[in-house]
Amino acid sequence: MNPFLSKILIDVARKQLEKTKIDKPISKKEIEPLVRRLHVELSHAIKEYIFIAIGVFSAGFGLKGFLLPNSFIDGGATGISLLLENVTALDLSVLLIIVNGPFIYLASKTIGNKFAIKSIIAIAFLAIVVHFVDYPTITEDKLLIAVFGGFFLGLGIGMSMRGGSVIDGTEVLAIYLGRKLSLTIGDVLLLINILIFSVGAYVLSMETALYAILTYLSAAKTVDFVVDGVEEYVGVTIISNKHKEMRIMLTQKLRRACTIYAGRGGYGSSGESYDKDIIYTIVTRLELAKLQTEIDKIDRNAFVVMGVVKDLKGGMIKKKPLKNQH
């Protein structure tokens, strides 16, 4: 840790402890855990705001370099703002704040105030970038505008989400309505965007609305790519009578970490159960075929359950050779 930053964090920690311990000496052991927590919070906050800044400039490039000069629209709150910009005299930077305002208020009630505050900062920053930064117009080819405008806009939305905020508030509305109407978030977003594209077809043209759908698909795919990551992981649960051989195969041959937990079978001719070890491991999509081959070599009747893992943190996923379990 930087010595100057360390001194600041120690002073902040000491002041926080002084509020709770009046007329009592503060020991070093009491300060150190608080300093570590403050350091983690600060480092995470810096990383999150870097993500948001990258996202804002990327979205600004998608809007002013591709969509805005060619009167294109997108889905979501950004699409509503672009649509209104085409039919009103208001500037896009103003419309982004006005349109997202109700969604951010909803976010404060649905998700939390911290998320809402970060989203307000991100959207205000985007409005400033759109208003003051002059991006060059990249192309007038409609297909390139739709694909790459959607790509850079989706990259911006995804990076902002990685930073713990939104620059397009329709996701918040989708979460809220999904809870109220027992619909999935994807279904709600689809309905919202169908409405936006329908209005776009009526106000602008059918061709513009069709290109807007292409822009939206490009942006949505990019958001998934940025948020979920480049490498998709699969969680694999293996139940087999040859669990010892399975564990050795995973840890020694494939060099993958695994977690073993105790289980009891509940199926049999008279309902008897028996103890067995259940193995859980995580592999990438590219390693899945090799894992299945090795499992079949040991026990073709092994019960294997696989599911996509959206996010990972910590553990021993990528370190080779693997010496510990995750």
N, C-alpha and C positions, 0 to 999 in steps of 0.2 A: 504494500500500500504506500502511496506517496506520503512522505513525512508531513508535508504541509496539510494535506487532506486529512491525515491521521490526527493531527493536532486539533483541527476544526471539529472532527467527529467526537474526539474525547471531550472537548469543551461543551459540545451540545449534549452529550450523554451525561456529563457531570451536572449540567444545569437541570436536566430532566430528573435526575435522582435527587437533587437538592430540594425539588418541590415536594417530594414524597418523604424525605428523611430530614426533618427539621432538627437542628442542633445535634446531629449524629454524624460521626466521621464516615466518609465514603471510601471504601477499600477498592483496591485495584481489581480484585476478583468480581466486584459488583459492576464495575465500569466496562470490563472487557466484553461480556455478552451483549450489552447494549450497543457498544461500538460496532461489533460484528453485524448486528441487525441493521444498524444505520448504514453501514457500508454496503450491505446487500441491497437495501432499499434504494440507495443512491445509485449504485451501479446498474440496477435494473431500470430505474427511471431514466438514466442517460441512454441506455440501449433502446428503450421503448420510444423515446422522443427522437432518436436518430432514425428509427423505422418510420415514424410518423412524418418526419421531414422528407425522407426519400420518397415516401408515398405521395405526399402533397406535390412535390415537384414533378413526379411521374404523371400524376393525374392532370396537373396543369398542362404538361406537354401533350397528353392525349387530347385534352379539350381544345387548347389554342393552336396546336400544331396540326390537328387533323379534323376534329368534329366541328368546332365553332366556325371556322372560315368557310366551311362547305355546307352549313345549315343542316348538319346531321344531328340526330338525337340518339339517346341510349335508353336503357331501362332504369328503374329506380328513381330516387330523388334527383339524381343528376340528370336523368332523362326528362323529368318534369321541369327542371330548371331550364334545360336546353329548349324544350318545347315552348315554355313561356317566353324565353328570350326571343324566339322567332315571331311571336304574336303580340309582344308588348314592347314598350320603349325602355324597360328596365334593363340594367346591366346584369350580366351573368353572375358577377361577384355578389351583387345584392340578392339576386334570386336564390343563390346557393344557401345563403344564411336564412332567408325567409322560408324557403321550402323545408329545410332541415330543422328549423326551430321547433315545430311540434313533435318531431321524432326524438329530438334530444330531450325535450321535457318528458316524453314517454319513457326514455331510457333512464332518466333519474328515478322514475317510479318503479320501473320494471327490473333494471339491472343494478343501479346504484349511482350515487352522486359522483364518485371518483371517475367512473366510466363516462358519465355525462360531461364532467368538466374537461376531461381530456378530449372528448369529441368536439366540444365547443372550441377548444384551442385549435384542433386540427382543421375544423371547417372554416374558422376565421382566418387561419393561416392560408388555406386553399383560396379563399376569397381574395386575400391580399395578393397572392401569387398570380391568380388569374387576372386581376385588375392591373398590376404594375409590371409584371414580367412579360417581355416581348419574346414570344417563341416564334420561330420561322414557320411559315406554312410549308409543310413537307411535300405534299402531293395533291393533285386534283383528281386522281383516279379513284372512282367511288369504291371499288373493291378494296384497294389498299387502305383507304380511309376507314372503312368499316372494320377491317381486320386489325390494323395496327393502332387505330384510335381506340378500339376496344381493348387491345392488348395493354397499352400504356395506362389506360384508365383502370383496368382490372389490376394491373401491377400496383397502382397507387392505392386502390381500395384494399388489396390484400396486405400490403406493407403496413397500412394504417391499422388494420385488424391485428397484425402481429405486434403492433405497438400498443394494443389495448384500447383502441378507439375506432370510430367510424367516420368516414367522410361522405357516406351515403346512408341515410338513416332508415331506409325501407326495411333493412334487416331487423331493426328494433321493432318496427310495426309488425313484421312477420312473426317474431317471437311472441309478441303480445296477443295477436289475433289467433295464433296457433294454440295458445293456452285456452283462450276463450271459446274457440270453435272446434276444438279437437281435430285440427288439421296439422299436417306437417309444415315446417317452415318453407320447404321447397314448393309445396302446393300454394301457400299464400303468396310467395314471391311471384309464382307463375301467374296467378290471377291478377295481381297488381300490374305486372308488366303487360299482360294482354290488354288491360284497360288503357295503359299508356300508349301502346302501339296502335290501338284502335283509334284513339283521339288523334295520334300523329298521322294516321292514314287519312282521317277526315279533314284535319286542319292543313296539313302540308300536301302529301301525296302518298299514294299506295307504294310507289317505288321507294320513297324515303322511309316509310314504315318497314318495308322488307329489309332494306339495308340496316335499319335500326335493330331489327331482330338479329342480324348477323353480327352487328357490333356488340349486342348484349351477350350473345353466345361466346364470342371471343373474350369479352371481359370476364364472364362467369367462369370460363375454363381457366383463365389466368389466375383468378382469385383462388380457385381450388388448388392450383399448382403452387402458389405462393404460401397459402395457409397450411396445407397438408404436407408440403415439402416435396423435394425431388424424389426421395427414395421411400417407397411404400413398404411398410413392415407388416408381417403376418404373425399373429400369435397362434401358436400350435400347442394343443393339449393332447398328450399321448397316454392312453390307458392300456397297459399290456401286462400279462403275467411275466414277461421277460423285461421287467422295468430296469433291472440292474444292467443288462446288456444295452438297453436304450440309453441309459445315462452315460455309460462308458463311450458309446458311439458318438453322442452329442459333444461331450467334453473333450474327448481325446482325438477322435477322427475328424469331426467337423469343426472343432475348436470353438464351440458355441457355449455360452453360459446357459444354465437351466435352473429352474426352481422345482423342488420336489416337495409335495405335500401328501399327507396320509389320506387315504380314502377307503371306503367300504363298498363293495358291490352289493346291489339289492336285488339281483335277479338269479333265479335258480329253480330247480324242479320243485323244491318245497319252500322257496322263498328265503333260503339261507344266504347269509352275507359272509364275505371274507375280506381280510385286510389286503390292501394293495397300495403301492406307491403311484401317485399320479405326477407326471412330468409336464412342466410347462416351459416353453422356450419361445424365443422370438427370432425370426429370420426375415431376410428380404425376399421379395418376389423372385429374384433371380436364383436364390438358393433353395427355393421350395421344391423344385423337381429333384434335386440331389438328396434332400432330406427324405422325401417320399420313397426314393429308391433304397436308401439305407434302412428305413423303417421296414420295408417289405423284405429285405434280406434277413432281418432278425425275426419278425413276426408279421406274416401277411394278414392275420386276423386282428391285429391291433386296432383299437378304437381311437380314431384321430379326429379332433375337432379343430377347424381352422377359422380364423376371423381376422379381418383387417384391423390393424392398430393405427389409430389416427395420430397419436402423439406419444412421444417418449421423452423421458427425462431421467438422467442418472443411470446407474447400473453399469453393466459391462457389455453393452450391445455391440460396439464396434472395435473394442480393443482385442488384439490378437498377439500372442496367445492368451487365452482366457484362464485366469487362475482362480477367480472367485465366482460365486453365483450372483445373479442380479435379483 
